[in-house]
Structure formats: structure tokens, C-alpha cells
Amino acid sequence: MNSGMSKPIETMTCWAMTEGHAGMENQCVGLAEAIGVIPVRVHTKARMPWKLLPPSYWPDPLSFREGGGHFEGPWPDILITCGRRSVATSMAIRKASGGQTFTVHIQDPHAPADKFDQLIVPRHDTLRAPNVYVARGALHHVTHEKLRKAAVQFSPVLDHLRRPLISVLVGGSNRKQSVSPDIIRDLADKLKNSANLSRASIAVTPSRRTGKENEKILADSLKGASAWVWDGTGDNPYFGLLALADAIVVTADSVSMVSEAAFTGKPVYVYDLEGGSGRLRRFQQDLFDDGITKPFTGAAIENWAYTPLDDTRDVAALIRQKLQARQS
């Protein structure tokens, strides 16, 4: 590694580099933690016109540091990146370190695979190479230990709700899909119907993309039901809802939320949304076909078993093996 001598993996330095989007950063940080290293979060900031061009056209990728200035050594032992606009900088750091930095990129970089030490791409992408790990879902920072702690923390908050508990993870609009007030009302109606048929309660956590108007509609629509909707105050109950759920309903806009729900091994229902990319559709269909998720229609909840998605731990084990091999 950088020091030219063997060192324990746990003492290695690591950068988690993204554009700053929470979904990307969670994947990098989650992988770093699973490897057993403490990541330093760093952000890139692509400028026009370069951010519209392929990485090979960027004139000085080390200059695209958020806040100005250059990325400089000492270079980390491990660099984990996610997102198209971190690709050029990752390749530049690998070169600047003389190949000593072990570079990991999450998602298809749309660059030659041999420019990285390890790539992790979702199954619904087509890139394949010897250093490509094909993941069924998104990497994440959910762990069994975090869920255990969250269950203890949020049990008092949700204890007044009857069981079974349907936890609901609500996303929001993106470039391909729109989550309108009408969609939120339909989701609420289906949730109430499912809860009535199942004699269940509902616990909901919106995301930052849900929007205040949709949050209010959701809360108003669920009044009178055995339901709890997070109002944005206090600690985020996301892990608590995953931990305490008997079944989970997730809106179809987020690969990360569906992947994190499927990590629990609990029944996961996906509430479909109009639109979406072909890649996202293939991801959802793969999980349906594998018996991991089912469409949410408002019917009574069921129980089924599947092998939980745990690509994060599998990738971490692979990377630890490769790091150890480099030092032998």
C-alpha cells in the first residue's frame, strides 16, 4: 500500500468520494464500514462544460474538489466512489498514487473497467469484466446491529400501535417519475385497506423528496386509522421502522430503499409509480421474479421467506481478500 509495507486493513486510510448526494454517500460509507475502515467523506464538484462530457475529456480531474482547490496527497489506501462525476477523479488519483490506492467504484463508470481495481454494478446494468461484482441491489449502511439499536430506541414511540405493523418508506419525485398528490392519496387508501384486512397498524416515514404538501396529504388521509406518520421532528425513525416492521411497503422510485428493506428478510411490497427508467424497471422485475418483493395492491399482507439482500457484506469480503492478496 502507500507505505510500501504490510498493514492491517483496519488501519488503512479510506476516502468515500461522491457528489454529495445522500444515496451515493450511504453506499460508499456502508461499504467502507463493512470492510472495517473509517472513511473520510470528500465531495467532487464538476464544472461546466466538463460535467456533461465523458471522464476522459476532463482536463484536470484533481481540480474538481468541492469548495475549490485540488485533491492532493497523501493519497488514501482505499478510495470508494459512486456516481458518474467522481469517475475522472478516481482514475486520476489511482494514477497519481502510482497504483497504490485501491480504487472501488459503485455503479457503471462508463469508462474502461481496467481503470479501477474493483467495480460494483447492479444486475440491471450490462457491464461485465473480471473485476466487476454484479450486485442484485444497492449497497447501503444498514446493519443488523444498527437495526437492533433502532428497535430499542423506537419501540416506545410505536408501542401504542397494534400488531402486525406495516412500515412504509415513502420517496418522492425524480427525473423519471412524479409523486403527485393523487398518487399519495391512492397510496394512503391502499394502506388503509391493507391495514383493515390485516387488522394491522401503519407507520410511515417520508423522505426529503416527498415534499411538505404530500406529507400533509398523507398524514391527513391516514387520520382515523391506526397509523403514525413521522412529522420530521426528532431522530429519523427510518431504521426503527425497518427493525420493528412485520411487513414493509416501499415506493418504487428508490433502488436504495427497496434494497435496504430487502436486507431485513421481511416481506417487502413495492408500490408502483408511473414512468421510471428501463434500468429501474428491470431491477424491480428481477426482485419480483426472485420472490423477494411483491407489488403492493392494498390487499392483506402475507408472509414469505427469501434470502435477504446482503451485497454490501459480500463485496466487503471480496475487497478485504484482494487487499490482503496485494500485501502477500
C-alpha positions, 0 to 999 in steps of 0.5 A: 500500500502507500507505505510500501509495507504490510498493514492491517486493513483496519488501519488503512486510510479510506476516502468515500468520494461522491457528489454529495448526494445522500444515496451515493454517500450511504453506499460508499460509507456502508461499504467502507464500514463493512470492510472495517475502515473509517472513511473520510467523506470528500465531495467532487464538484464538476464544472461546466462544460466538463460535467456533461462530457465523458471522464476522459475529456476532463482536463484536470480531474484533481481540480474538481474538489468541492469548495475549490482547490485540488485533491492532493496527497497523501493519497488514501489506501482505499478510495470508494466512489459512486456516481458518474462525476467522481469517475475522472477523479478516481482514475486520476488519483489511482494514477497519481498514487502510482497504483497504490490506492485501491480504487472501488467504484459503485455503479457503471463508470462508463469508462474502461473497467481496467481503470479501477481495481474493483467495480460494483454494478447492479444486475440491471446494468450490462457491464461485465469484466473480471473485476466487476461484482454484479450486485442484485441491489444497492449497497447501503449502511444498514446493519443488523446491529444498527437495526437492533439499536433502532428497535430499542430506541423506537419501540416506545414511540410505536408501542401504542400501535397494534400488531402486525405493523406495516412500515412504509418508506415513502420517496418522492419525485425524480427525473423519471417519475412524479409523486403527485398528490393523487398518487399519495392519496391512492397510496394512503387508501391502499394502506388503509385497506391493507391495514383493515384486512390485516387488522394491522397498524401503519407507520410511515416515514417520508423522505426529503423528496416527498415534499411538505404538501404530500406529507400533509396529504398523507398524514391527513388521509391516514387520520382515523386509522391506526397509523403514525406518520413521522412529522420530521421532528426528532431522530429519523425513525427510518431504521426503527421502522425497518427493525420493528416492521412485520411487513414493509411497503416501499415506493418504487422510485428508490433502488436504495430503499427497496434494497435496504428493506430487502436486507431485513428478510421481511416481506417487502411490497413495492408500490408502483409509480408511473414512468421510471427508467428501463434500468429501474424497471428491470431491477424491480422485475428481477426482485419480483421474479426472485420472490423477494418483493411483491407489488403492493395492491392494498390487499392483506399482507402475507408472509414469505421467506427469501434470502435477504439482500446482503451485497454490501457484506459480500463485496466487503469480503471480496475487497478485504481478500484482494487487499490482503492478496496485494500485501502477500 
